[in-house]
Amino acid sequence: MSRITKAALVVAATLALMAIGAAVFIGLGIYDIGADDHHTRIVLAVITQLRERSIAVRSSSIAVPDLEDGSRLAGGAGHYAALCVGCHLAPGTTKSDLRPGLYPHPPNLAQEEVLDARRAFWTIKHGIKMSAMPAWGKSLNDEALWDIVSFVRKMPAMTPEQYQALLQPHAG
């Protein structure tokens, strides 16, 4: 038997054993997928890297409109108040009934600066699997999504009163 044949057999056997091991691991339900228990460090590292690279690759070519247009803020605030506050909070909102049960824990966008508009737009539009972040692009058009991006980029600098003032046209 040649060296190459032996090496190929070792690789094939190793892959077969890994597949069997993975099937047993999954079949026995060994990994706790519950949202009330944290991932292991290695699983969290893999998921985090997968998320970051996936979003970076898919968002890199998105054309960003003028987000400084003040007319975007009120519309974005209205959508945010209706769809996002329960998970991501808002100025003057420090807790929600939904937020403690979410894992991974969503960022508090009232306090966290959103630096990359492309990434924010892609995330809002497409959501993130197994994170409770929905794909709002299924129910909102791109203009509404950009309004939300414009709003979340300004929100950390807002007072609760400024936030509430933006919502006044949407009350009722």
C-alpha positions, 0 to 999 in steps of 0.5 A, spaced: 500 500 500 502 506 498 504 512 502 498 516 499 493 511 500 495 510 507 494 517 508 487 517 505 485 512 509 487 515 515 484 521 513 477 518 511 477 514 518 478 520 522 473 524 518 468 518 519 469 517 527 468 525 527 462 524 524 459 519 528 462 522 534 458 529 532 452 524 531 452 521 538 453 528 541 447 531 537 443 525 538 444 524 546 442 532 547 448 533 550 449 540 549 444 545 553 441 549 548 436 553 553 437 560 553 437 560 560 444 557 560 450 560 557 454 557 551 461 554 553 467 559 551 469 555 545 462 555 542 461 562 544 467 564 540 465 560 534 458 563 534 461 570 535 466 570 529 461 567 525 456 572 526 462 578 525 465 575 519 458 574 516 455 581 517 462 584 515 462 580 508 454 581 507 454 588 509 460 591 506 457 593 499 451 596 502 450 604 499 448 608 505 443 614 504 444 621 508 443 619 515 443 626 517 437 628 514 433 630 520 426 627 517 429 620 518 429 621 526 421 621 528 420 615 523 426 611 526 424 613 533 416 611 532 419 604 529 424 603 534 419 604 540 414 599 536 419 594 535 425 594 538 425 597 545 423 591 549 430 588 547 434 594 546 431 599 551 431 607 550 433 613 553 429 613 560 427 605 559 432 601 564 428 594 563 423 590 560 420 584 561 423 580 555 430 582 556 432 578 562 430 572 558 434 573 552 441 570 550 445 572 547 443 579 551 441 584 546 446 590 546 442 596 550 442 601 544 440 607 548 447 607 551 451 603 545 454 607 540 452 604 533 458 606 529 457 602 522 451 604 519 452 598 513 452 593 519 446 596 523 442 596 516 444 589 514 442 586 521 436 590 522 434 587 515 436 580 515 436 579 523 440 574 526 439 566 527 438 563 534 438 570 537 431 573 537 433 578 533 428 578 527 429 580 520 425 586 520 426 587 512 420 582 511 415 587 514 419 594 513 421 597 507 429 599 506 427 606 507 424 605 514 430 600 516 434 606 514 430 611 518 431 606 524 439 606 523 439 613 523 435 614 529 439 608 533 446 612 531 443 618 534 439 615 540 445 614 545 446 622 545 438 623 547 435 625 553 429 621 555 425 628 554 428 628 547 426 621 545 419 622 548 418 629 543 420 625 537 415 620 539 409 625 539 407 625 532 406 617 533 402 617 539 395 616 538 
